[in-house]
């Protein structure tokens, strides 16, 4: 294959990566609740769900990685809205989704750049490596979703590359103090991103010390050579600790000895005068320490699911990397001794994968995404040491990645995000209502409208939408984009009730207390929404039930009126039902309005 053909294939794979980055698949709740859920709430003051890691009483995850990856794009979007004269309360959940995905799409090119740089350092062709990397479904899906594991993979690749820029393979080339400084930053950043990074990065630190020792003529020179690396790591650890402490509130900035102010990092950078005449009170918070304490407690891990120790090695490596993962095992078990200087890259990559796999296997909670940082080392080793990639490999590799890219990049819980955005827009953007006091209100929804609900003659009357999610992944609240202050001051109220796969009595209890709209009042036009008047709350109210087609309806079917349907959506807990009766119904997520066959006393 010519170089021109290889470049064309790579460009096509990049375009495919962009497409997959914008598809509404939903791999696991952490992709939303460990980053964009938190940063969207921070940037726009939206109602969100705060997971345990970001609980201020015992924070176990640093705020800086989310702020730097999705927080900055959201803040820029906020500034665009502000200076365009648009109402920031009407931030679009659809726009937030596109921003968070595009952010990780562009960040994924860090892997491309690192593998290109490593290939040049080792004096080998990079196009083959880039094609294998870009055709991996891990790159198309996991790396383009806002997982902390995706950031961890980028930091590991960056750290390996910086290691060999700091101390090049050619002994005649001078070490780079700047690269050593950046390596210290990178390793500390990885540690605060995920505590598991220590298992992947520890050998990089050991290798750095080993190469620094080899290049030093005496012990004093060795210590002096470590200064840039140590400085970078120390400054990064200090920065993360202080910013986390300020964000979570254990450390407070006080103006003029009395006024307690909320810390805003970007505001402080833009307006340095805020730092004049300030004092600091409180104590430092270590999110790393809190995270370790949480994860060493087996009772805590049981809440997330326990797995056998061999799951990573036997199931997750082949599931993520397919034939390349099997080849990596071969490489792991055939290196018996310290290789020659020209193969230091191999040694570091194999050691990094080995320590990562062994350490993570020691913990009983094991998910495939935990091993995604192994992507670049595994593919680099494979392409570097395979002189000719056979046609059979390409067939198996293509089919393997095609199937899993469709599963994890398209159909897995694929209706949740479109449904959340849809019900958010339909409940938020109201463009006029026909009121019948004592009965109902029929309102026109307009996703392009940017004016608040002002058509009611009495400002004390509200439109209330109850969103009940049943047998789906957790709905990302930030994609509903409901402003926090609307809860007390606005005419529009949105309540989210996440039943997950809860027991049927709990589901029946919740649905039994909801509002049912008489069928006769339901408009045929799906762009219009009907709300029932409730004198007790002086509000118009409705309830929407969001559930997959494979779920048994928790109420009689004549009490459900479908208002929207999203395809494809597969709930893999009910995969047997999809296989038994594949249809549009079983492969969809539906939004139902709870209705009553007759007009009841409200």
N, C-alpha and C positions, 0 to 999 in steps of 0.2 A: 504494500500500500504506500502510495506516494505521500510526501509531507503535506502537499496541498489537500489531498483527500482526508488526511488525519485532521487537519485544521478545520475542514468543513464539517466533519463529524463532531468535533469538539464544540464548534459554534452552535450546531443543531442541539447538542446536549445541554448547552447553556440556556438556549431558548426553552427547552423542555423543563429545565430547572425552574425557570421563571413561571411557567404555566403551573407546575406542581406547587410552587410556593403560594400561589393565589387560590388554589382549590380549597374548598372548605372542609377538609378532612379533620378529624379530631382523634389524635392518637392516645392521649392520656391527659387528665385534667391539669397536671403540673405545667404543661406548656402554656396555659393561660394564668394559672393562679400563683406561679412563682415569678412572674414578670409583668406582662401587660395589665393584668387585673390590678396590681398594686400601683404601677406607674400612671395608669389612666386615672385612677382615683386621686393620685397626687397632683397630676397636671390640671385636671378639670373639676376636681371636687365632686366626683360621681359616687353614687352608692355602689359599693363593691362588697365582695366577700373576702375577708382577710383570713388567710390560712394560718395554721399554728406557727409556722416558721417566722411570721412577721408580727406575732403577738408582742406588743411592747413590754409585757411583763417578763417574758423570757425569750427574746428574739434569737432565732437560730440560723438566720440567713442574712448576709450583708445586703444592704439596700443599693450599694454602688453598681454592681453588675446589671441589675434591672434598669437603674437610672441611665446608665451609659448606653444600653442597647435599645430599649424601647422608650425610656423616659425622655431622652433628647428629641427623637422624632415627634413624640407627642407634644413636647413643649414648643417645638418649632411650629407645629400645626396650630397650637394655641395662639402663638404670636401672629400667625397668618390670619386667623379669624379676628383677632383683636384689631389689627391694623387694616383689615378689610372692612371694618365696621359691622361685622356679623355678630349675632348674638351667640356667645360662647355656651349658653345653656343648650343650644341646639347642635352641639357637636354630634357628628354622625357616627354611629357604631360601625357602619360599613367602612367609613374612612379610617377609623381606628384599626379595624381588622387589616385593611390593605397596608397601612403604615407599619404595623408590627411584623407582618409577613415580609414586606419589602426590606425592612431593616435586616432581618436575618438572611434574606436572599443575598443582599450585598455583602454581608459579613461572611457568608459561606466562601467567598472568593479568597479569604485568607488561606484556606486549605490549598486552593489552586496555586497561590503565590508561593506558599511554603514548599509544595512538592516541586514546583518549577525551580526554586532556589536550591533545594537539596540535589536535584538532578544535575544542575550546573556545577555544584560543588563536587559531585562525584563524577562529573564529566560523562554523563550518559544522556541519551535523548529523553526529553520530557513529555512528548506528545502521547506516547503510549500510556504513561502513568496518568496523564490528565484525562484521557479517554476512559480508562478503567475507573478512575475516581469519579468522574462526572456521570458515569452510567450506573453507579451504585445507587440502589434505592434509598440507602441511608443518607446519601447526599441530597437526593431529590425530596425526601420527606423529613426525617429527623433534623437534618442540619438547616432546613428552611422553616422549621417550627421553633417557637420561642422557648425551648427547653434550656435549663441551666446546663444540661449535658452537652448541648450544642456549643455553648460558650466554652465549656471545659475542653471540648475537642479542638477548638480554635486555639486556645491558650497552650495546649500540649504541643500542637504542631508548631506554633510560634516559638515555644521554648526549645524544642529540638533544633529548629533552624538557627536560632540565636546562639545556641551552644557551639555550633560549628562555624558560625561567623566570629564568635569571640575567640575561639582557638581553631583556626583553619586546619584542614587535614595536611596541608603543605607546611612542614615545620619551618620553612624559610619565610613564610608569611607572618607578619607581625600580628600579635593579638590585638583585638579591638576593645578598648576600655568602654566605648559607647555601647557596644553590643553586650558587654558584661553587665553594664548598668541596666540595660533594657531586660536582660535575662533575669536579674534580681526582681525587677518589677513584674515580669511575666509570671514567675513562679509564685510570688506572693499573691498576685491577682487570681491565679488559678486556685490557690488554697482558700481564698475568701469566696470564690465562686461556688465551689463544692469541696467539702472536706475530703471527698474521695480522690481529689486531684493529687493528694499527697502520695497515694499508692502508685500513680502513674509518673509523678514528677520527681520522686525521691532519687531515682537513679540518674536523672539528668543533673541534679545537684552533686551527686557523688562523682559523676563523670567530669563535671566542671572542676571540682577540687583536684581530681587526679591529673587532668591535663594542665591545670595551673601549676601543680607540683612538678610535673615533668619539664615544664618550660622555665622553672626557676632555678637559678644557680645556687641559691642559699635560702635559708629559712626566712630571713627578713624580706627578701625579694618576693617569696611566696605570699607572705602576709600582706605586703604592699599591693600585690596583684589582685588580692581579694577585695580591696577597698571599693571599687566601682560596683561590684556585684552586691556587696554587703550594704552599701549606701542605698542602692535602688530598692533592695528588699526591705530595709528598715523604714525608709520613707513611705513605701507603699503600705506596710503594715500599720504604721502610725496614722496615715491618712484614712485608711479604711476604718480603723478603730474609732477615731475621733468623729468621722462622718456618721458612722452607725450610732454612736452614743448620742450625737445631737439629734439624729432623725428619730430614734426610738425614745428619746426624752430622758435618758438617765443623766445626760449632761445638758445643762441649760446655759444659754447666753443671756445675760442681764444687762440692760441699758440703763445707765445713770443710777445704778444701784437698786433699782426697784422694778422696772418694767421688764417682764419676762416676754421674750419674743420667740416666735416659731422660726426654726432654722430653715432657710431656703438657700441651697448651695448656689444656684445660678444667680439669684438676686445678690448674694454676697460678693460674687465675682464681678458682676456688672457694677455694683455700687460699693466699692471698698470703704467708703466713708462709714458704712454700718459698723465697721470694726473699731472705730474710734470711741474711746471712753466706755469700754465694755468690761464686764467681769464674767467669769465662768464658774458655775456651781454644779455640784453633783459628782458623779463617778463615771468611769469608763465602762463600756459594755464590750465583751468579747463574744461575737456571734459564733466564732469558731469553737470556743470552749463550750458554749451552750449547745451547739450542734453535736459535739462529741458526747456530752453528757446524755443527750436525748437518745442517741443511736446505740450507746452501749447498754441501754436498758432494753432487755428482750421484750418486756411487756409493751413498750412503745412500738417496737417493730411488729408485734402481733396485730396492732391496729391497721397496719398497712399490708399484712399478708406475709406468711413465712413460707420459705421454699427450701428444698433440699440443697445441700452444699455444692452438689455437682451440676446444678441447673445452668449456671453461667457457662461452664466448660463444655457440657454435653449438648445443651439445647441452644443457648443464646448466641454463642459464637457462630455456629452454623446458620442460625436464623438471621443474623445480621450480615454476615460476610460470605455465606455460601461457599463456593469452591476456593475463594481466596482465603477464607478462614481456615479451611482444611489444610491449605498449603502453608499457612502461617504456623500451624501445629507442627508440620514437618520441619520447618525452619527452626522452631523452638527446640525440638528434640535432637537436632543434628549439630547444633553448636556446642562443642564440648570444652573449648578453651578460648582464652583471650585472643581475638583475631589480630591480624596485622594492622598497622596504622591506617592503611587505606580502607579498612572495614570497620572503623570505629562507629560509623553511622549504623551499621547492622547491629553492632553490640548494644548500642544505646536503645535502639528501637525494640529489639527483642527483649532486653531487660525491662524496658518500660511496660511492654505488653504483659510480660510474665509477672512482674510485681503487681501490676494492676489487677490481672485476672486472679492471682492467688489471694490478694488482700480482700477483694470484693467477694470472693467465694467464701471467705470466712464469716461474712455476715449473712444471716438467714433470709433477709429480704433482697431478692434479686430480680431486677427487671432488665430486659434486653438493652434499653437505652443507656443503662449504666456503663455499657461497654463501647458506646459509640466513639469515645476518644481513640479507640484502637484503629479507626478507619484509615487514617493516613499512614501510620507505620505498617499496617498489614499490606496495603496496596503498594506502597513504595518497595517493600521487600520483595513482593511478588513480581512486580514489573522489572525490578533491577536484576533479579537472579533467574528470570525466565528469558532465555535468548529469543525464543520464537513461541508466541502464544498460538496454540493450535486452533483450528476451526471448531473442533468439538467444544473447547473451552468457551469460545465466544457464543456458541449456541446455548450451552447450559447457563452461562453467565447472563445472557440477554433474557432468556425465559425466566430465570430465577428472579431477576430484578424487575422485570415487567410485571409479573404476577404480584409481587409484594409491594411494588409502587402503586398498583391499582388498589390493593387492599388497604394499605396504610395512608396512601396519598389521596384517595378518592372516596371509597365506600365506607370505611370504618367510622361509624357514628357521623356520617357525612351530612346528615340533615340538621344536626343540632345548631351549628353556627348560623346557617341561613334562617332557621326558624327563630332563633333568638333575635337576630337583626330585624327580621320581618315584624315580629310581635312588638318589638321596641319601637320601630318606626310607626306602626299602625296605632300604637297607644299614645305616642308622644306628639306626632305631627297631626293635629286636629285643625281642619279648615272649615269650621262652621258646623252647627248642630241644629236640628229641628227638635224642639222641646215639647213634651207633653207631660206637664207636671201631674204627679199622681200616677204616671204610667211609665213612659220611656223617653229616651233620647236617641235619635239616629244621627250619627256624626259622620262627616266626610273625612277620610284620612288622606293625607297628601305628604309623601316622603320628601317632596321638594319644598314644602312650606317651611318657613323659618320664623313664624310668628307664634307666640304662646297662645294658649287657649283663652280667648277673651270674648267669645260670643255669648256667654251666659250673662243674663241680666243681673244676677246676684253673685258677687264674687265669692260668697261662702259656699257655693255649690261646687262639687268636685266630680270629675270623671274617674272612677276607680276601676282598674284592670287587675285581676288576680291571675297570675301566670302559674299554673300547676304543671310541673315537669314530672313525668312518670316513666320509669325504666329507660332513662337516658343518662349520659354522663352529666356531670355538674354543668349547669348553664353559666357561661361567663357573664357576670353582671355588667362588666364594663361595656359589653357590646349592646346592651340595652340602652346605655348612655343616659341614665336617669340622674339628673342633678340632685345632689344631696339636699340642698336647701329647698327644693320643691316639696319635700316631705311635709314641711310645716307651713310653707307660704304659697305653694302653687295650686292651681285648679286641677292638675293632672296627678294622679297617684298610681304607681305601679308597684304591686306586691309580688314577690317571687317566692313560690313554695316548691322546694325541691324534695320530692318524695323518693327519688332514686328508685331502687327496687324494693322498697319497704313492704312490710307485711300488709296483707289485704285489709285487715281490720283498721289499720292506721289510715290507709288510703280511703276506705269508705267513710271513716270518721271525718277526714279533711273535706272530702267532696260533699258529704252530707251537709256541711255547714256553709257551702258556697251558694252563690246566687245563680239561679236558673232563669233564663229568658224564655218567655212563652214563644213557641214556634211561630205563631201567627205574626209576631212582631219582627221576625228576622228578615232583613231586606235581601232581595235577590242579588243586588249589586255588591260584589265582594270588596269593593273599595270603601263601603260604608259599614260602620260598626254600630251595634245596638246595645244600649245600656238600660238596665231596669232601675227605676226610681225607688230608693229606699228611704222612707221618711225618718227612720230612726237615726240615720247618719247624715240626712239632708244631702244625699249624693246619688249619682247614677252609677250603677255598678254592673260588671260582667265578669265571668270567669272563663278563661281559656285553658284547655287541657292539651298538653303536648306529649304525645306518646307514639312509639313505633307501631307499625302494622302487625308485628308479631306478638304484641302484648294483648292479653285478654282484657277487653274493656272493663274497668272497675264499676261501671254503671251500665244500665240498660242502653242498648244501641239507639233506641228512640229518644234518648236524652242527650245525644251527641249530634251536633251539626258541624260537619267539616267545613272550615273556612280557608284552609291552605294545606298543601301537601308538598313535601320536599323529597326529591329522589336524586341520587341513590343514598340509602341509609341502611346500614347493616348493624344490628346489635348482635355481636358475636356470642353473647350469652344465650341467644335464641337461634344459633346458627342451624340447629337441627330442624327448626320450623321453616326456615328459609329453604333448606334443601328439600324438605318434604313437599312444600307448596310454593315454588318460586313464582312470584307475581309482582306487579307494580305495588300492590298493597303491602306485601311482606317486605319489600325492599324500600319502603318509604317511611318517613316520619310525618305524622299528621298533626294539624292544629285544629282542635274542636272547640266550638262554643257550647257550653253547657246549656241545654234548653229543656223546657217543660212542655209536654204535649198540650197542656191547657193553661189558661190564664189563672194563676193561683193568687191567693191573697198575699200581697207583698208586705 
